[in-house]
């Protein structure tokens, strides 16, 4: 890597870190003010509120990665432009395309780091923060996760009246279907889920036999009945969360499970593909902003051009999210809806940057 490339990378990294610190500080300040309303309840103290806000910072950094990196790159390149350093680079032989590629390369390295933090650290820290907050407020996971659910497992249907903590269920009914006919219904007041099977205690098993002229229903009572299932603990835990709160790996497993059971998975596919194309979207946003930075400054000040570049980049991200969401209502392919807009803007931006490079 040339000295100039290292210098550009250092400048971009410095401005991106500054934006990240300011962004997280603003979030922490307002979130901390919100948490102060709960201070004094139970054992929830100011220190508990501060710890809760601090543990959510990796999640905030991950969710806001695109605007943070966009602002860092644009402000960094804007600094180089206002101090005429970009002009010196171009006079010494660096083209607009080369400088843009260097900017994108450093931005993608940073976004990969943020993605790693978001996928591996953020879920652990956020869950620990939520559990600590609930414990300090005198609540527990049982009081939070009391809602029941229906879930389809192959041709069978399972109803849980109360989901205590993701592993202990209360009021469970398993309806086993064979050839579109109900073959067996198992009921239990309590069941333990170990990630592979349901261990139902004090079960009542109703077996339906319709081979004769009349349907024959027999009842058996068992102290324990074990039912093998195809879903796992991650899927059960995801029932209480929004798609945006799930890890990418959990999203993939949930989409696979829903598809295999012929259930709708569109909302999860939209979230998954939006994450997967985030680097592509970021490239499109930076290319749009670079058009303003390398534009002529005769009519409009560079500061105003940077402002318009950032506004255009953020507006483009919003439009990309709207396009992905519209896939649900219009039955478009979620992957195409997520990746097509940034690819179109990347193509247009590259053409315009090449034209500017040739004219300069």
Secondary structure as GFF3:
##gff-version 3
##sequence-region A 1 360
A	DSSP	alpha_helix	3	35	.	.	.	ID=ss1
A	DSSP	three_ten_helix	36	38	.	.	.	ID=ss2
A	DSSP	alpha_helix	46	55	.	.	.	ID=ss3
A	DSSP	alpha_helix	57	63	.	.	.	ID=ss4
A	DSSP	alpha_helix	65	82	.	.	.	ID=ss5
A	DSSP	alpha_helix	85	91	.	.	.	ID=ss6
A	DSSP	alpha_helix	96	116	.	.	.	ID=ss7
A	DSSP	pi_helix	117	122	.	.	.	ID=ss8
A	DSSP	alpha_helix	123	136	.	.	.	ID=ss9
A	DSSP	alpha_helix	141	144	.	.	.	ID=ss10
A	DSSP	beta_strand	149	153	.	.	.	ID=ss11
A	DSSP	beta_strand	156	163	.	.	.	ID=ss12
A	DSSP	beta_strand	168	178	.	.	.	ID=ss13
A	DSSP	beta_strand	181	193	.	.	.	ID=ss14
A	DSSP	beta_strand	197	209	.	.	.	ID=ss15
A	DSSP	beta_strand	216	228	.	.	.	ID=ss16
A	DSSP	alpha_helix	233	238	.	.	.	ID=ss17
A	DSSP	three_ten_helix	243	245	.	.	.	ID=ss18
A	DSSP	alpha_helix	248	260	.	.	.	ID=ss19
A	DSSP	alpha_helix	266	276	.	.	.	ID=ss20
A	DSSP	alpha_helix	278	293	.	.	.	ID=ss21
A	DSSP	alpha_helix	302	330	.	.	.	ID=ss22
A	DSSP	alpha_helix	334	359	.	.	.	ID=ss23
###
